[in-house]
Amino acid sequence: MHFLESRGYPLGIASLGLIAVSLYLSLLWAPPDVNQGDVMRIMYVHVPTIMLAYAAFGLVLVGSVLYLWKRDLRWDRFAAANGELGVLFTALAIAAGSIWAKPTWGVYWTWDPRLTTTAILFVIYAGYLMLRALQTDPLARARQSAVVGVIGVLDIPIVHESVNWWRSLHQTSSFPLMRDPLIDDRMEVALLVSMAAFTVLYLFLLGQRLRLARLEQDRDELLWQEAQRV
């Protein structure tokens, strides 16, 4: 965790460089889709953001389990920082998916299984953040949010497999798409570079949020101690 907090400048520069390369590859270098045309270029944002949202909530699970085991508030900070970023990236994925859906399906939103389960995922972790905001006792907040962080991750396999379990308008998983021998190599390269760019950006944001979370924890502990003395 300290490594990410102390590497903000190089990670920020690297993320800007990769994003610039990704924009060129995805908007200009990669060809349009044979069926959907240029609208499919939203894939270069949609796929990385939802995959990183999955990863973020997986890290919330890791931080929550380690907090319940070790009772070390550093792991609570780790879980909280990833929870915030997970909600942000889920919102970006939903927004990008809606932009893609309008010209493809004719509507911005439909209660498709993938969309519905993703919306539920967003609500679960928005609730996780609300719980953290409402609970003033640092130890109670860490314990209660850790339980939600462990339970909430159960929705991720449901979201990911929803297109296989139920009839869906949504396309199948993006990983089989990347293994499709018919996909243009340039599209695959552009998607991989986009994944790398968003991953480095995520690490940069995580490091900054962890540093801020450490300062917030010191503040909250002082406020809680003062409230107990009153």
N, C-alpha and C positions, 0 to 999 in steps of 0.2 A: 504493500500500500504506500509506504514512504517513497518507493521508487517512482510511482506515478505522480505523487505530489511534487517531487523534486525535478521532474522532467517536463514541466509544462511548456517551456519555450521550444525545445526541439520537437516535441510532439505537435505543438500548434503549427510550426513551420512545415513539418512533414505532412500534416493533414491538409494544409492549404495547397501544397504542391500536388499531392495526390488528387485532390478534388479538381484542380485545374486540368490535370491529365485526363481524369475521368470524364469531365464535361466535354473535352475534345473528342475522346473516343466514342462516348455514348451519343453525342449529338451530331457529330460530323463524320467520324471515321466508320462506325458500324453502319451496315445497311439497314433500311427499313424492313419491317416484317412483311413477308409475302402476302399475308392475309389482312393484317391489321394496319399495315403502313407505319407511319411515324408515331402513331399513338402508343405503340408498344414500347417506345423509348422510356416511358414512365417506369418500366420494369427495372431500369438501372437505379431507381430510387426506391421503389416499392419492395423489391426483394431484399436488398441490404438492410433496410430499416426494420422489416418484420423479423429477419433472422437475428439482428442485434437485439431486438426486443425480447426474443426467446432467450438469448444468451444473458441478457440483463436479469430477467426473472430467475434464470437458473442460478446466477450469482447471488440473488436475493436469498434463494434457498440455501446456498452454501453459507452465506453470512449468518442466516437465521439459525441453522443447525449448530454452527460453531459457537454462536452466542449462548444458545441453550446449554451447550456442553461446557464451555469454558467460563461463561458469565463475564466475558471481557467486552467492554463497551466499544472497543475498536471494531469488533465484528458487527455490532449493531450499526455503527456508522457506515461500514462497508455495505451492509444490506440496504440501508436507507438511501445511500447515494445511487446504487444500482436500481433501486425501485423508482426513484425519480426519473432517471434516464430511460428506464424501461417504459414508463408511462409516456414520456416524450416521444420515443421512437415508435411506440404503438400508435400514437396520435398521427405521427407523420405517415406511417404505413396506411392507416385508414384514409387519410386525406389523399394520398397518392392513388390508392385503390379507387376512391370515388371519382377522381379526375379521369382515370382510365375507364371506369364503368360507364360514364355518361355517353361517350361516342360508341362504346361497344355494346352496351345493354339498353341504352336509351334513358337510363335513370342514374342518379348519383348513388342511390342506396336501394338495396332490396334485401329482404330477410333470408338471404342465402345462408346455408349452414356455416360456411367459412366466415362470412361477414358477421353473422350473429354470434358465433363463439369468440371471434376476435373482440367484438364489442363487450361481451361478458368479461373477457380477460382485462380489457381496459378498465371496466367498472370495478373489478376485484382489486386491482392495484391502485386505482384512484381512492378506493375505500381504505386501503393500506396506508396511503399518505395522509388521508383525513384522520385516521386513528392516531397517527404519529403527531399530527398537529394539535389534536384535542387533548391528549394525555400530557399532563405537566410533570408527573413524576418520571424522571429519566429511567429508573430501573423498571417500573411498571410498563412504561412505553416500550422499552426494549423487549421485555418478556411477551407482552401481548402482540406486538407487531411481528415478532419472530414466529409466533403460532400461525398468524395469517400468511406470512411469507412461506411457510412450509406447505400449508394447505392450498394456497392460490396457484402454485406451480402445476397442480394436477390438471388445470385447464389447458396447458400447453399441448400435450399430446392429442387432446380432443380437437383443438384448433387445427393442428397440423394434419390430422388424419380425417378431418370432417369431409374433405372432398372425396375420400375413398369410402367412407362409411355411409354417406347419404348422397342422394341425387343432388347435384350442385351445378350452378351456372359457372362457378369459378373453375379456372383451369387447374390441372393437377399440380403436384409439387414441382418446384423449380429445379430441384436436383435431378430428377429424371429428364427434365427439359435440357439441362446442360450435358447430359449423357446421350442425347438424341444425335445420331450421326448426321441427321439432316440439318441441324442448326449450323448457321454460318460461323466459322471460326472467329471472325471479327466480333460477332455478337457475344460469344463466350468470353473472349479476352476482355471486352468492354465491361461485362458483368463482373468478372473477377477483379478487375482494377477498381471498379466501383465498390465492391465488397471491401477491398483493402482500404480504400479512402475513407469509407464510413467507419471501419473498424479503428483506424488510427484516430479519427475524430472522436469516436466514443472514448478511447483511452485518454485523450486529452481532456475531455469534459469530465470524465470520472476522476482524474487526478485533481482537477480544480474543485470539484464538488467534495471530494474527501478532505481537502485542506479546509474548505469552508465549514464542513461538518464538524471537524475537530474544534474549531473556534466556537461554533454554536453549542457544542456539548459543554465546553468550559463555561459559557454564559448560562446555560440552562441549569447546570449544577449549582452555580452561585445563586441564581434566582430561587431555586428550590430550597437551598439551605437557609436563605433569608426568610422565605415564607414559613419554614418550620420553626424559626425562632420567634415569629410574631405571635 
